[in-house]
Amino acid sequence: MKYIFGSFTLIAFIIACSPKTSTEVVTEMEEVSMTAEMSSGKSLYESRCIKCHGYKEIKNYSRAQWEKILPAMMEKAQLAEEEKKQVHAYVFGTINE
């Protein structure tokens, strides 16, 4: 009985102390699946959109909500047409993942 308990404790300790890599893999996969346009949109979203109201988690809002939010916010941020396309690609690409 002591041998089984000791073995179980040792295995549990090894598993608990092993490095966790799943978060890193997901982050790398997200970056790989992002197009150049989405990547530019992400940079714009993170730098320009948070100036007024802080970072908003994209997945907390539905597609319909973003369709109402984005046009007004893009105007307030004074984004150029190309920048608007990039932010749009990032937001809607993130929702669809």
DOFITI-686786 format. One record per atom (N, C-alpha, C): residue in one letter; x, y, z. Coordinates in pm, whole numbers, plus 50000, padded with zeros to 5 digits. Each point is the difference from the previous one (the first is absolute). Example, Ala and Ser with C-alpha at 12.3 -4.5 7.8 and 13.67 -1.06 7.14 Angstrom:
% DOFITI-686786
residu=a&u=51319&v=49431&w=50780
residu=a&u=49911&v=50119&w=50000
residu=a&u=50090&v=50120&w=50000
residu=s&u=49965&v=50105&w=49928
residu=s&u=50082&v=50119&w=50006
residu=s&u=49923&v=50109&w=50073
% end
This chain:
% DOFITI-686786
residu=m&u=50082&v=49881&w=50000
residu=m&u=49918&v=50119&w=50000
residu=m&u=50087&v=50126&w=50000
residu=k&u=50106&v=50000&w=50081
residu=k&u=50091&v=50114&w=50005
residu=k&u=50068&v=50019&w=49865
residu=y&u=50033&v=49889&w=49933
residu=y&u=50065&v=50007&w=49870
residu=y&u=49907&v=50066&w=49897
residu=i&u=49872&v=49964&w=50001
residu=i&u=49903&v=50058&w=49907
residu=i&u=49983&v=50149&w=50028
residu=f&u=49984&v=50036&w=50127
residu=f&u=49984&v=50140&w=50038
residu=f&u=50123&v=50081&w=49962
residu=g&u=50118&v=49946&w=50026
residu=g&u=50124&v=50068&w=49966
residu=g&u=50015&v=50019&w=49850
residu=s&u=49966&v=49898&w=49925
residu=s&u=50008&v=50008&w=49853
residu=s&u=49902&v=50104&w=49948
residu=f&u=49879&v=49999&w=50053
residu=f&u=49898&v=50097&w=49957
residu=f&u=50046&v=50142&w=50031
residu=t&u=50055&v=50021&w=50118
residu=t&u=50048&v=50132&w=50041
residu=t&u=50113&v=50047&w=49909
residu=l&u=50092&v=49911&w=49968
residu=l&u=50112&v=50034&w=49913
residu=l&u=49950&v=50037&w=49860
residu=i&u=49908&v=49924&w=49945
residu=i&u=49945&v=50028&w=49868
residu=i&u=49926&v=50134&w=50000
residu=a&u=49920&v=50023&w=50102
residu=a&u=49926&v=50126&w=50010
residu=a&u=50096&v=50118&w=50009
residu=f&u=50107&v=49986&w=50074
residu=f&u=50099&v=50106&w=50014
residu=f&u=50068&v=50029&w=49866
residu=i&u=50037&v=49896&w=49928
residu=i&u=50066&v=50018&w=49870
residu=i&u=49907&v=50070&w=49902
residu=i&u=49876&v=49960&w=49996
residu=i&u=49903&v=50062&w=49909
residu=i&u=49977&v=50146&w=50038
residu=a&u=49986&v=50027&w=50129
residu=a&u=49974&v=50137&w=50045
residu=a&u=50118&v=50093&w=49972
residu=c&u=50120&v=49947&w=50002
residu=c&u=50119&v=50083&w=49980
residu=c&u=50045&v=50008&w=49855
residu=s&u=49936&v=49926&w=49912
residu=s&u=50040&v=50003&w=49859
residu=s&u=49959&v=50132&w=49938
residu=p&u=50075&v=50049&w=49901
residu=p&u=49968&v=50129&w=49937
residu=p&u=49868&v=49992&w=49923
residu=k&u=49926&v=50108&w=50004
residu=k&u=49872&v=50009&w=49930
residu=k&u=50025&v=50071&w=49868
residu=t&u=49972&v=49936&w=49889
residu=t&u=50029&v=50060&w=49868
residu=t&u=49874&v=50025&w=49918
residu=s&u=49886&v=49960&w=50046
residu=s&u=49879&v=50012&w=49918
residu=s&u=49966&v=50146&w=49969
residu=t&u=50019&v=50092&w=50093
residu=t&u=49969&v=50141&w=49977
residu=t&u=50090&v=50057&w=49890
residu=e&u=50126&v=49966&w=50003
residu=e&u=50094&v=50049&w=49899
residu=e&u=49963&v=49951&w=49861
residu=v&u=49958&v=49875&w=49989
residu=v&u=49964&v=49943&w=49871
residu=v&u=49879&v=50071&w=49943
residu=v&u=49898&v=50026&w=50083
residu=v&u=49880&v=50069&w=49953
residu=v&u=50035&v=50140&w=49953
residu=t&u=50084&v=50071&w=50072
residu=t&u=50039&v=50135&w=49961
residu=t&u=50070&v=49997&w=49864
residu=e&u=50090&v=49905&w=49980
residu=e&u=50069&v=49991&w=49872
residu=e&u=49904&v=49968&w=49888
residu=m&u=49904&v=49913&w=50023
residu=m&u=49903&v=49963&w=49897
residu=m&u=49912&v=50119&w=49964
residu=e&u=49961&v=50081&w=50098
residu=e&u=49918&v=50117&w=49973
residu=e&u=50075&v=50098&w=49911
residu=e&u=50128&v=50021&w=50026
residu=e&u=50079&v=50093&w=49921
residu=e&u=50018&v=49948&w=49857
residu=v&u=50020&v=49870&w=49985
residu=v&u=50020&v=49942&w=49868
residu=v&u=49874&v=50013&w=49915
residu=s&u=49883&v=49980&w=50060
residu=s&u=49876&v=50002&w=49924
residu=s&u=49953&v=50141&w=49965
residu=m&u=50066&v=50101&w=50052
residu=m&u=49961&v=50138&w=49975
residu=m&u=50062&v=50050&w=49870
residu=t&u=49918&v=50060&w=49913
residu=t&u=50052&v=50056&w=49875
residu=t&u=50076&v=50128&w=50030
residu=a&u=50071&v=50050&w=49899
residu=a&u=50074&v=50125&w=50016
residu=a&u=49904&v=50115&w=50029
residu=e&u=49885&v=49999&w=49932
residu=e&u=49900&v=50105&w=50022
residu=e&u=49946&v=49994&w=50143
residu=m&u=49974&v=49879&w=50049
residu=m&u=49951&v=49985&w=50137
residu=m&u=50106&v=50043&w=50101
residu=s&u=50124&v=49967&w=49972
residu=s&u=50109&v=50037&w=50091
residu=s&u=50012&v=50152&w=50011
residu=s&u=49990&v=50068&w=49885
residu=s&u=50003&v=50146&w=50001
residu=s&u=49880&v=50055&w=50075
residu=g&u=49883&v=49937&w=49980
residu=g&u=49879&v=50042&w=50070
residu=g&u=50012&v=49981&w=50150
residu=k&u=50066&v=49893&w=50040
residu=k&u=50020&v=49976&w=50143
residu=k&u=50087&v=50110&w=50060
residu=s&u=50106&v=50036&w=49931
residu=s&u=50089&v=50107&w=50048
residu=s&u=49923&v=50132&w=50012
residu=l&u=49919&v=50030&w=49900
residu=l&u=49919&v=50123&w=50005
residu=l&u=49900&v=49994&w=50115
residu=y&u=49933&v=49887&w=50014
residu=y&u=49901&v=49983&w=50107
residu=y&u=50065&v=50022&w=50136
residu=e&u=50116&v=49940&w=50018
residu=e&u=50068&v=50010&w=50129
residu=e&u=50059&v=50138&w=50026
residu=s&u=50036&v=50073&w=49896
residu=s&u=50062&v=50130&w=50022
residu=s&u=49901&v=50117&w=49993
residu=r&u=49905&v=49994&w=49909
residu=r&u=49911&v=50114&w=49979
residu=r&u=49867&v=49987&w=50073
residu=c&u=49943&v=49881&w=50000
residu=c&u=49865&v=49984&w=50055
residu=c&u=49997&v=50010&w=50153
residu=i&u=50109&v=49960&w=50063
residu=i&u=49998&v=50001&w=50147
residu=i&u=50027&v=50137&w=50060
residu=k&u=50034&v=50097&w=49917
residu=k&u=50029&v=50133&w=50053
residu=k&u=49879&v=50062&w=50070
residu=c&u=49881&v=49977&w=49944
residu=c&u=49880&v=50063&w=50054
residu=c&u=49931&v=49919&w=50110
residu=h&u=49999&v=49870&w=49986
residu=h&u=49917&v=49921&w=50092
residu=h&u=50066&v=49876&w=50056
residu=g&u=50128&v=49982&w=49979
residu=g&u=50067&v=49881&w=50051
residu=g&u=49977&v=49881&w=49909
residu=y&u=50069&v=49892&w=50030
residu=y&u=49992&v=49881&w=49917
residu=y&u=49866&v=49929&w=50020
residu=k&u=49933&v=49971&w=49890
residu=k&u=49874&v=49925&w=50003
residu=k&u=50027&v=49863&w=49939
residu=e&u=49966&v=49896&w=50073
residu=e&u=50018&v=49863&w=49950
residu=e&u=49903&v=49978&w=49884
residu=i&u=50052&v=49973&w=49883
residu=i&u=49920&v=49988&w=49879
residu=i&u=49893&v=49892&w=50013
residu=k&u=50035&v=49889&w=50056
residu=k&u=49906&v=49887&w=50008
residu=k&u=49887&v=50024&w=50100
residu=n&u=50005&v=50109&w=50075
residu=n&u=49891&v=50031&w=50094
residu=n&u=49880&v=50062&w=49930
residu=y&u=50014&v=50030&w=49872
residu=y&u=49893&v=50064&w=49923
residu=y&u=49966&v=49914&w=49880
residu=s&u=49876&v=50003&w=49960
residu=s&u=49955&v=49922&w=49884
residu=s&u=50037&v=50070&w=49871
residu=r&u=49986&v=49930&w=49892
residu=r&u=50024&v=50056&w=49867
residu=r&u=49909&v=50120&w=49976
residu=a&u=49872&v=49985&w=50036
residu=a&u=49903&v=50109&w=49982
residu=a&u=50039&v=50123&w=50081
residu=q&u=50049&v=49979&w=50121
residu=q&u=50042&v=50113&w=50083
residu=q&u=50120&v=50071&w=49938
residu=w&u=50096&v=49922&w=49948
residu=w&u=50118&v=50061&w=49938
residu=w&u=49963&v=50076&w=49874
residu=e&u=49900&v=49951&w=49927
residu=e&u=49956&v=50070&w=49879
residu=e&u=49946&v=50139&w=50032
residu=k&u=49948&v=50017&w=50120
residu=k&u=49951&v=50131&w=50045
residu=k&u=50113&v=50083&w=50063
residu=i&u=50089&v=49934&w=50071
residu=i&u=50107&v=50069&w=50073
residu=i&u=50109&v=50054&w=49907
residu=l&u=50047&v=49916&w=49909
residu=l&u=50118&v=50035&w=49920
residu=l&u=49989&v=50129&w=49918
residu=p&u=49893&v=50021&w=49924
residu=p&u=49998&v=50122&w=49917
residu=p&u=50018&v=50128&w=50081
residu=a&u=49931&v=50011&w=50111
residu=a&u=50011&v=50121&w=50082
residu=a&u=50140&v=50013&w=50062
residu=m&u=50053&v=49890&w=50049
residu=m&u=50130&v=50005&w=50065
residu=m&u=50111&v=50028&w=49899
residu=m&u=49987&v=49949&w=49878
residu=m&u=50101&v=50025&w=49899
residu=m&u=50003&v=50148&w=49961
residu=e&u=49884&v=50061&w=49996
residu=e&u=49993&v=50144&w=49971
residu=e&u=50063&v=50081&w=50112
residu=k&u=49967&v=49963&w=50125
residu=k&u=50058&v=50073&w=50114
residu=k&u=50151&v=49987&w=50005
residu=a&u=50050&v=49883&w=49960
residu=a&u=50145&v=49976&w=50001
residu=a&u=50068&v=50061&w=49877
residu=q&u=49920&v=50053&w=49909
residu=q&u=50049&v=50062&w=49878
residu=q&u=50091&v=49906&w=49920
residu=l&u=49952&v=49879&w=49980
residu=l&u=50076&v=49902&w=49924
residu=l&u=49984&v=50025&w=49851
residu=a&u=50107&v=49977&w=49926
residu=a&u=49996&v=50007&w=49854
residu=a&u=49923&v=49877&w=49950
residu=e&u=49958&v=50003&w=49875
residu=e&u=49921&v=49890&w=49944
residu=e&u=50073&v=49866&w=50012
residu=e&u=50127&v=49997&w=49970
residu=e&u=50078&v=49876&w=50009
residu=e&u=50007&v=49952&w=50145
residu=e&u=50017&v=50091&w=50093
residu=e&u=50004&v=49964&w=50142
residu=e&u=49865&v=49944&w=50045
residu=k&u=49892&v=50056&w=49950
residu=k&u=49866&v=49950&w=50033
residu=k&u=49985&v=49856&w=49954
residu=k&u=50048&v=49971&w=49879
residu=k&u=49993&v=49863&w=49947
residu=k&u=50081&v=49904&w=50087
residu=q&u=50114&v=50046&w=50045
residu=q&u=50086&v=49915&w=50083
residu=q&u=49937&v=49970&w=50135
residu=v&u=49945&v=50102&w=50065
residu=v&u=49934&v=49980&w=50130
residu=v&u=49878&v=49910&w=49981
residu=h&u=49925&v=50023&w=49895
residu=h&u=49882&v=49918&w=49970
residu=h&u=50041&v=49853&w=49983
residu=a&u=50106&v=49976&w=49924
residu=a&u=50048&v=49864&w=49977
residu=a&u=50042&v=49935&w=50132
residu=y&u=50067&v=50076&w=50085
residu=y&u=50044&v=49945&w=50129
residu=y&u=49881&v=49967&w=50090
residu=v&u=49909&v=50094&w=50016
residu=v&u=49886&v=49979&w=50091
residu=v&u=49914&v=49883&w=49952
residu=f&u=49961&v=50001&w=49874
residu=f&u=49911&v=49895&w=49951
residu=f&u=50072&v=49867&w=49982
residu=g&u=50129&v=50005&w=49974
residu=g&u=50079&v=49876&w=49996
residu=g&u=50014&v=49938&w=50137
residu=t&u=50010&v=50082&w=50102
residu=t&u=50011&v=49951&w=50137
residu=t&u=49868&v=49940&w=50046
residu=i&u=49890&v=50062&w=49964
residu=i&u=49867&v=49947&w=50037
residu=i&u=49977&v=49864&w=49939
residu=n&u=50044&v=49979&w=49876
residu=n&u=49975&v=49875&w=49928
residu=n&u=50087&v=49885&w=50042
residu=e&u=50104&v=50022&w=50080
residu=e&u=50089&v=49891&w=50042
residu=e&u=49929&v=49904&w=50090
% end
